[in-house]
Structure formats: C-alpha cells, structure tokens
Amino acid sequence: MSTQLVKTNLGIRLREILPDAKLIGADEVYFRSCCGMWNDCQADDLFVAIMDAEQDGHDFTQEAIGRGATAIVTERLLTTNRPQCVVADSREAYGKICQALAGHPSQRLTTVGVSGTDGKTVTSHLISSVFRAAGMQSGLVSSIEVSCGAGRQSVPKQDFNPPWLAEQLTQMVIANCECAVLEIPSIALAKRGLSGVGLDIAVLTNIRENHLNFHGSEANYRRAKMRLLDQLKPTGLAVLNADDPTTHFLINQIDKPVLTVGIKQEADVTARLIERSRGEQTFMITAGSDSIPIRTSIIGDPHIYNCLTAMAVGLASGLDLSTIAKGLESAGRIPGRLERVECGQPFGVWIDSARSTGQLANAIASLRQVTTGKIWCICSVDDAQSELQRRRIGEIIERAADQAVITRSSIDQVIDYEPAHQVLDGFDDPANAQLIPNRFQAIEWTLQQAQPGDSVLVTGCGERPFALIGEHNWTITDRDVCQAWLYDHATLAPDNQKPKGNPEIFNIDDYRF
C-alpha cells in the first residue's frame, strides 16, 4: 500500500492514515472533518470516541450520529449502522487524523520537541532564540508563549490537544516559518497529544518524579516522557542529559542518533563555569575541539544545562558556535524562570514558577552560590499538589532555605488552612516557617525582613497572575508586587532607576486590602 496520503473529491481516505485499523460496515471511509467531542459534532464529521477521566466517548456515539457524524473511530465494536474503524488507541488515531487534515505541517518544518521534568520552558525559549539569531523564522509553543513567526499571542487557556496543535503548526507554515519548537508536558504525551507529529529533534532535559497525582506511578511518568522519542522522524535524533540518571540510562537504548550534554559526565557538549554573580554568570561551552564563552543573566547550574541543550540542538541543525552563542545571550530574561527583580535594593529578589520539590531545590541551590546572607523562600500552596508533594516541599524548604514563608497561589475569600499544614508536616520544627495566607502580605512581610546580602525567592506563580483587583481588573503578578514595594522603599536607588510616571508600576498601597 502506498504511504502517500490520498485525497479525492470525497475527502481523505481513512485507511491511508490508520492502515492497521479494522474497518467494519464499509470498504473505505472518506472524510473532510473530524471531532473528538460528541456535543461538537457537525454534519459529515468523523467522530473519534475518546475515553477520559470524566466520560467515555463511546457511550455517546448515538448522540454524535444524531448531530451528523457519518462514521466512528472506536476502540471497541459498537451497536450502530454507521461505518466503524476499530483501533487500539483512539487518542493516537485522533492525533494522526488531525495532523492529516492539516496537511502534515510538521513535515514542512524543522520540528523540535522539548520535554522533561525541569527546564523545558527555558530550553524551548533558548532554542527559539538560537534559531532567530541564525535568521531563521521560528514558531514556538511553550507554557508561557505561543508565537507563529513574527506574530505573538498569549497562551490560550486550553489543554494541549491534537486539533489545537495542528492549528498552531499550520499557522507556522502559513507564516513561512522554517522551524517549530514545541514544549511538550508529560500529560500531553500520556494523552497522545503529539500523535501524528514528526520530530526532527527530540529533547529530554531530565526525568524525575513529578505529576504522580495524574500518572499514578513513577514508572508511568517515565513511560509518558519516553513517548517523545517515538515521534522522531526516520532521520531524527535525540538530545539527552548525560548527567541525569534516567536519561543517561536511555542513551544506549535508542536506535536513533543521540547527542549528549553534561557538566559532570563525559558528553558531546560540555560546560565549565568561569564566574557567577548575583546578576549574571559566565561559562565555557565545549563541543568537540571548539569552545566558546557564554554570558547569561539567568544564573545557576540548571540554566547551564538549558544552554547546553539549546547548543546541542543548534549544532544538530547545522549552526556554528558563534551564532548559537549569540542566540543564547540574546534570549534575555524569561518571565517567571529565576527572574531577577532589580530596583536598586541591597538584597536580591527573584521570581520563579517552581512548584515541585526538584524545581524548588534547583532554584534555592542556584541562589545559594551568590548569597552572602540568608535565603528567604516564599513557598506557595497549590491545589494541584498532593499531600505527599506538600510534605516533601516542606522538607526541601526547611533544609535548603534559611527562612520559609508559606502562602497561597491565589487570593480567595475562603481560606483552607489544611494544605498549608500539610507543608508544615514536612518541617522538623514548624516554628521555622511563617504562615501568611494572603500572598500580598506574605511578599511585603518578607521584603521588609530582608537585609543587605540576603536573597528573597518568590515561588509558585512565576509569570502567572494570582489576582485581579481594582475597577479595571488589573492582573497582578509576583513581579508587580515586588516592584511596587521595592520602588516605594528604593532609598538607595539612583534617580534614573526610580519609576517616575511609569503607569505600569503602582504604589504598594494599591495592593493592600
């Protein structure tokens, strides 16, 4: 059978997309549109019955037919007079169908998929910056930004799902992008959200315990992450972290070319720290016999790993070291990723989205190397965290930071103290932690306590707004509150650093209630 997608005036042939499926009730099914939700079905749609945690799409087949579905993709034989295509995994089939309807856009792009427990957002942005430095039009899908070439938009509030991804890749092709960089969360991989997408380069930053409330076990989580490698094109390659125990174990098990990065272990692309301060770090990256210094405003060893990975992707794409270095250095700050807030104060303030134990440990360890005084860590309680995760977060904060402040990641009228108490369960001495449920007050109190040489780390929200206030519904982020307080107390700041008439920086009183 031909591997070419066949289109006729009747539509796309289903057998061409799902050659291993079993067709019942028809020799062939042609379609021009599909739907994965029965209540969104329209006339002549191909309905894909998907089972999720809330409902089983197979139970609503007749409703989908009543709304106009002409054929069904299903995991089990159904009682219906419509043609059925029985598949082993309807989610996998749904992704392939969506990509086929879009014309397989990933085949027209150099497509890079980035996944891992930590660092995938920053790494994705660094890779995109490297491509831009090389003069390549690049599209980006990350947790904080979606861009299709020159046009940018905020991330839609929806799941990473096959029709949405097919639309984004199509927009990149329309915008004449040469490359697409996709940050892929483990939940999307588990739900087969990347099905039908071909990757030229698959990046696994690291694999550690995370999202166990969704995946159920560490083994399931690892299997989900490793599905990224299944999406490689025949000519694709993988980029792995040789210093991470899990990804290191995979190096000799992958039947595709592999580029490795590392600081401690022998690797294809390595780095050596030269110097690090509160505001920047410089390190030397070596690839083969070539070396080049890199200076970045984001500090810490985790960011060196991010840069190493982006360097490996650039090299695999045929770019030279100097161009890649330019892209790494020009990336600048990345919102909510160890983002420094500098308003002339005599102590350091950083905003980080860290919510897991690994992310918190990495952020605190990065600051420990540039802090002469105490580290104050504002830790968020998130509804998505399990009781076990909260207790472990308490353990990490007490062990790694000098002072801990526990607060909430949102502002609600009704306060549930139980999640905060679960964090305190991880402390040997709960008296070492300060509990301030109101996030505004927690940030303000901590900044008031900080002394010269200290570091304040505000975690949990990152770039995400945690409140809407005022008549015009201002979206308030940690950075907004920190800047307002610091500028109100910027007695040591030079005049040119004070926000004269800046409408985006409010007085700290604007946030109090």
C-alpha positions in Angstrom: 0.0 0.0 0.0 1.2 3.5 -0.8 2.5 5.6 2.0 1.3 8.8 0.3 -1.8 10.5 1.7 -4.6 10.1 -0.8 -7.1 12.9 -1.3 -10.1 12.5 -3.6 -13.1 14.7 -4.2 -14.7 12.6 -1.5 -12.1 13.7 1.1 -9.2 11.9 2.8 -9.0 8.1 2.9 -9.1 6.8 6.5 -7.1 3.6 5.6 -4.2 5.8 4.5 -4.0 7.3 8.0 -4.8 4.2 10.0 -3.6 1.2 7.9 -3.6 -1.2 10.8 -7.2 -0.4 11.9 -10.1 -2.7 11.1 -13.0 -1.2 9.1 -16.5 -2.5 9.7 -19.5 -1.6 7.7 -17.6 -0.1 4.7 -14.7 -0.9 2.5 -13.4 2.7 2.9 -14.2 5.8 4.8 -13.7 9.3 3.3 -13.8 12.4 5.5 -13.1 16.1 5.4 -13.5 16.9 9.1 -13.4 15.1 12.5 -14.5 15.7 16.0 -13.4 14.2 19.4 -16.3 15.6 21.4 -19.8 14.3 20.6 -21.5 17.6 21.5 -19.4 19.5 19.0 -20.2 17.1 16.1 -21.5 18.6 12.9 -22.8 17.2 9.6 -20.4 14.7 7.8 -17.9 14.7 10.7 -15.8 11.7 11.5 -16.4 11.1 15.2 -13.5 9.8 17.3 -14.7 8.2 20.5 -12.3 9.0 23.3 -12.3 7.9 26.9 -11.0 10.2 29.6 -11.3 10.7 33.3 -14.7 12.4 33.1 -16.6 10.4 30.4 -16.3 7.7 27.8 -17.0 9.0 24.3 -18.1 5.5 23.2 -21.2 5.9 25.3 -22.3 9.0 23.3 -21.9 7.5 19.8 -25.6 7.8 19.0 -25.7 11.4 20.1 -22.8 12.1 17.8 -24.6 10.4 14.9 -27.7 12.4 15.7 -25.7 15.6 15.3 -24.4 14.5 11.9 -21.4 12.1 12.4 -21.1 9.7 9.4 -18.5 7.3 10.7 -16.9 6.3 14.0 -13.4 5.7 15.1 -13.6 3.5 18.2 -11.6 1.2 20.5 -14.4 -1.4 20.7 -17.2 -2.7 18.4 -20.4 -0.6 18.8 -24.0 -1.2 18.0 -24.6 1.2 15.1 -25.3 1.1 11.4 -22.6 3.7 10.7 -19.2 2.5 9.5 -16.7 1.9 12.3 -13.0 2.0 12.4 -11.7 -0.1 15.3 -8.3 1.0 16.6 -6.1 0.0 19.6 -5.9 3.6 20.8 -8.4 6.3 19.7 -6.3 9.1 21.1 -3.4 8.0 19.0 -5.8 7.8 16.0 -7.2 11.3 16.7 -3.8 12.9 16.6 -2.9 11.3 13.3 -6.3 12.3 11.8 -5.9 15.9 13.0 -2.4 16.2 11.5 -3.6 14.6 8.2 -6.5 17.1 7.9 -3.9 19.9 8.5 -1.7 18.6 5.7 1.0 17.2 8.0 2.5 20.6 8.8 5.4 19.1 10.9 6.8 17.5 7.7 7.3 21.0 6.3 9.1 22.3 9.3 12.2 21.5 11.3 10.3 20.4 14.3 11.9 20.3 17.8 10.1 18.7 20.7 11.2 19.5 24.2 10.1 17.6 27.3 11.4 16.8 30.7 10.6 17.4 34.4 12.6 20.7 34.8 13.9 23.2 32.3 11.7 22.5 29.3 10.2 26.0 29.1 13.5 27.9 29.3 15.2 25.4 27.0 12.4 25.9 24.4 12.8 29.7 24.5 16.6 29.4 24.2 16.3 27.1 21.1 13.8 29.6 19.6 16.3 32.4 20.3 19.1 30.4 18.7 17.0 29.9 15.5 16.2 33.7 15.4 19.9 34.5 15.8 20.6 32.4 12.7 18.0 34.4 10.8 15.5 31.5 10.7 11.8 32.2 11.0 10.7 30.2 14.0 7.4 29.3 15.7 7.2 28.5 19.4 4.7 26.7 21.6 5.5 26.9 25.3 3.7 27.2 28.6 4.2 31.0 28.6 4.0 31.9 24.9 2.7 30.8 21.6 4.2 32.5 18.5 3.8 31.8 14.9 6.6 33.6 13.2 6.5 37.4 13.7 3.1 37.3 15.3 2.8 36.5 19.1 -0.1 35.8 21.3 -0.6 34.7 24.9 -1.2 31.1 25.6 -4.8 30.1 25.2 -6.5 28.6 28.3 -7.0 25.2 27.0 -5.4 21.8 27.0 -2.5 20.8 24.7 -4.8 18.8 22.4 -4.4 17.5 18.8 -6.7 19.9 16.9 -5.2 22.9 18.6 -1.6 21.8 18.0 -2.4 21.0 14.3 -3.8 24.6 14.0 -0.7 26.1 15.5 1.7 24.2 13.3 -0.5 25.1 10.3 -0.2 28.8 11.2 3.6 28.5 11.4 3.6 27.0 7.9 1.4 29.8 6.6 3.7 32.4 8.2 6.7 30.8 6.3 8.3 29.5 9.4 11.3 27.2 8.9 11.3 25.8 12.4 8.9 24.9 15.2 9.8 24.5 18.8 7.3 22.6 20.9 7.4 22.3 24.7 5.6 19.1 25.5 4.3 18.4 29.0 4.1 14.8 30.2 0.3 14.9 30.5 0.1 15.8 26.8 2.4 12.8 26.0 0.3 10.5 28.1 -2.8 11.6 26.3 -1.1 11.1 22.9 -1.3 14.8 22.2 1.8 14.7 19.9 0.4 11.8 17.8 0.9 12.4 14.1 3.6 15.0 14.6 7.1 14.1 13.3 10.1 15.5 15.2 13.5 16.2 13.7 14.9 16.6 17.2 13.6 15.2 20.5 14.9 16.8 23.7 14.6 15.2 27.1 16.1 17.7 29.7 15.8 15.2 32.6 13.3 12.8 34.1 12.4 12.9 37.8 9.4 12.2 39.9 6.6 14.5 39.1 2.8 14.7 38.4 2.2 11.4 40.2 -1.3 12.5 41.0 -2.0 12.2 37.3 0.3 9.4 36.1 -0.2 7.2 39.2 3.4 6.0 39.5 6.9 7.0 38.6 7.1 4.2 36.0 4.0 5.6 34.2 5.5 9.1 34.3 8.8 7.8 32.7 6.9 5.9 30.1 5.0 9.0 29.2 8.2 11.1 28.8 9.8 8.4 26.7 6.9 8.6 24.2 8.6 11.7 22.9 11.3 9.6 21.3 8.6 7.6 19.4 7.7 10.8 17.5 11.1 11.1 15.8 11.2 11.1 12.0 13.4 8.4 10.4 16.2 11.0 10.1 15.6 12.4 13.5 17.9 12.5 16.5 17.7 12.8 20.3 19.4 15.2 22.7 19.8 13.8 26.2 21.3 14.9 29.5 24.2 12.6 30.4 24.2 13.8 34.0 20.6 12.8 34.6 20.5 9.2 35.8 17.3 8.3 33.9 18.1 9.9 30.5 21.7 8.6 30.8 20.3 5.1 31.0 18.5 5.7 27.7 21.5 6.7 25.7 22.4 3.2 24.6 18.8 2.0 24.2 17.8 4.5 21.5 18.1 3.3 17.9 18.5 6.8 16.6 21.5 9.2 16.7 22.0 10.8 20.1 23.7 14.0 21.2 24.6 14.2 24.9 25.1 17.2 27.1 26.7 17.3 30.6 28.8 19.1 33.2 29.8 16.1 35.3 29.8 13.2 32.9 31.6 12.8 29.6 29.3 14.2 26.9 29.3 15.6 23.3 28.6 19.1 24.6 30.0 20.1 28.0 30.4 23.3 30.0 32.7 24.7 32.7 31.7 27.6 35.0 34.0 30.6 34.9 32.4 33.1 37.2 29.0 33.8 38.7 27.5 36.8 40.4 24.0 37.9 41.6 23.3 39.5 38.2 25.0 37.1 35.7 27.2 34.1 35.1 29.8 33.2 32.5 30.7 29.7 31.5 32.6 28.0 28.7 30.8 25.6 26.4 32.9 23.0 24.6 31.7 20.9 21.6 34.4 18.6 20.2 37.5 20.7 19.7 35.7 24.0 19.7 34.9 26.2 22.7 33.1 29.5 23.3 32.3 31.6 26.4 28.6 32.3 27.2 27.4 35.0 29.5 23.7 34.9 30.7 21.6 37.0 33.1 19.9 33.9 34.4 22.2 32.2 36.9 22.6 28.7 38.3 23.8 25.3 37.1 20.3 24.3 35.8 20.5 27.2 33.3 23.9 26.0 32.1 22.2 22.7 31.3 19.4 24.6 29.5 22.1 26.4 27.4 24.0 23.2 26.7 20.8 21.6 25.4 20.0 24.5 23.2 23.6 24.5 21.9 23.3 20.8 21.0 20.0 21.5 19.1 21.7 24.3 17.2 24.7 22.2 16.3 22.4 19.4 15.2 20.6 22.0 13.0 23.9 22.9 11.3 24.6 26.2 13.0 28.0 27.4 14.1 29.0 28.1 17.7 29.2 31.8 17.4 25.7 32.1 16.0 24.3 29.8 18.7 26.2 31.7 21.4 24.6 34.9 20.1 21.2 33.3 20.4 21.8 32.1 23.9 23.0 35.5 25.2 20.2 37.5 23.4 17.4 35.4 24.9 17.4 37.8 27.9 15.1 37.2 30.9 12.3 34.6 30.7 9.3 35.5 32.7 9.0 33.6 36.0 12.1 31.5 35.5 14.5 32.6 38.2 13.7 36.1 37.0 15.6 38.8 38.9 13.8 41.9 40.1 16.3 44.8 40.4 15.1 48.1 41.8 18.3 49.3 43.5 17.7 47.3 46.7 20.7 46.0 48.7 19.4 42.4 48.6 18.4 40.1 45.8 14.9 39.3 44.7 13.9 36.5 42.3 10.6 35.3 40.9 10.4 31.6 40.0 7.5 29.3 38.9 8.9 26.4 41.0 6.2 24.2 42.4 7.8 20.8 42.6 10.5 19.7 45.0 13.1 19.5 42.3 12.4 22.9 40.9 12.5 24.4 44.4 15.8 22.7 45.2 17.3 23.9 42.0 16.2 27.5 42.5 17.5 27.7 46.1 20.8 26.0 45.2 21.3 28.5 42.4 20.8 31.4 44.8 22.9 29.8 47.5 26.0 30.3 45.3 25.6 34.1 45.1 24.1 34.8 48.5 26.3 36.0 51.4 23.3 36.4 53.8 20.1 34.5 54.3 17.8 33.0 51.7 14.1 33.8 52.3 11.8 31.4 50.4 8.2 32.2 49.8 6.5 28.9 49.1 3.1 28.5 47.5 0.4 26.0 48.3 -1.2 24.9 45.1 -4.5 23.0 44.9 -3.0 20.6 42.3 -0.3 19.3 44.8 -0.9 16.1 46.6 -0.4 15.7 50.4 2.8 13.9 49.8 4.1 16.6 47.5 3.3 19.3 50.0 5.1 17.4 52.8 8.2 16.9 50.6 8.2 20.6 49.7 8.3 21.4 53.4 11.3 19.1 53.8 13.1 20.8 51.0 12.4 24.4 52.1 13.5 23.7 55.7 16.7 22.0 54.6 17.7 24.3 51.7 16.5 27.8 52.7 17.2 29.9 55.9 13.8 31.3 56.3 10.5 29.9 54.9 7.2 31.7 54.3 4.2 29.7 53.4 1.4 31.4 51.4 -1.2 30.6 48.8 -1.0 30.8 45.0 -4.3 32.7 44.7 -6.5 35.2 46.5 -9.8 33.8 47.7 -12.3 34.9 50.3 -12.4 31.5 51.9 -9.1 30.2 53.2 -8.4 26.5 53.7 -5.5 26.1 56.1 -5.2 22.3 55.7 -2.9 22.4 52.6 -0.5 24.8 54.4 -0.5 22.5 57.4 0.5 19.6 55.1 3.5 21.6 54.0 4.3 22.2 57.7 4.2 18.5 58.3 7.4 18.3 56.3 9.3 20.5 58.8 11.1 19.0 61.7 10.5 22.3 63.5 7.3 24.1 62.2 8.3 27.1 64.1 11.0 27.7 61.4 8.2 28.6 59.0 6.0 31.7 58.8 2.4 31.1 57.6 0.9 34.1 55.8 -2.1 33.0 53.6 -2.5 36.4 51.9 0.0 36.5 49.1 0.3 40.3 49.0 1.1 40.4 52.8 3.5 37.4 52.5 5.6 39.2 49.9 5.5 42.5 51.7 6.4 41.0 55.1 9.3 39.0 53.6 10.8 42.0 51.7 10.6 44.0 55.0 12.7 41.4 56.8 15.4 41.0 54.1 18.8 42.5 55.0 21.7 43.5 52.7 23.3 40.4 51.2 20.1 38.3 51.6 18.1 36.7 48.8 14.4 36.6 48.5 12.9 33.9 46.3 9.2 34.1 45.5 8.0 30.8 44.1 4.9 29.1 42.9 3.2 31.5 40.4 6.1 32.8 38.2 4.7 34.8 35.3 1.1 33.7 36.1 -1.3 36.4 37.6 -2.6 35.4 41.0 -5.2 38.1 41.4 -7.5 40.6 39.7 -8.0 43.8 41.6 -9.4 47.3 41.0 -12.1 48.6 38.8 -10.2 47.7 35.7 -9.4 44.2 36.9 -5.6 44.6 36.9 -3.8 41.2 36.5 -1.3 41.1 39.4 1.8 39.0 39.3 4.6 38.5 41.9 6.8 40.8 40.0 4.2 43.6 40.1 4.0 43.4 43.9 7.8 43.1 44.4 8.5 46.1 42.1 5.9 48.2 43.8 7.3 47.6 47.3 10.9 47.9 46.2 10.4 51.2 44.4 8.4 52.5 47.4 11.4 51.7 49.6 14.2 52.5 47.0 16.1 55.0 49.1 19.3 53.6 47.8 18.3 53.5 44.1 19.7 56.1 41.7 17.2 58.6 40.4 17.3 57.1 36.9 16.1 53.7 38.4 13.0 55.2 40.0 9.7 54.8 38.1 8.8 58.4 37.5 5.4 58.4 36.0 5.6 54.8 35.0 1.9 53.7 34.7 2.7 50.0 34.9 4.3 50.2 38.4 1.8 51.0 41.2 2.3 52.1 44.8 2.4 49.2 47.2 -0.7 50.7 48.8 -2.6 49.8 45.7 -2.2 46.1 46.5 -3.2 46.3 50.2 -6.7 45.4 51.4 
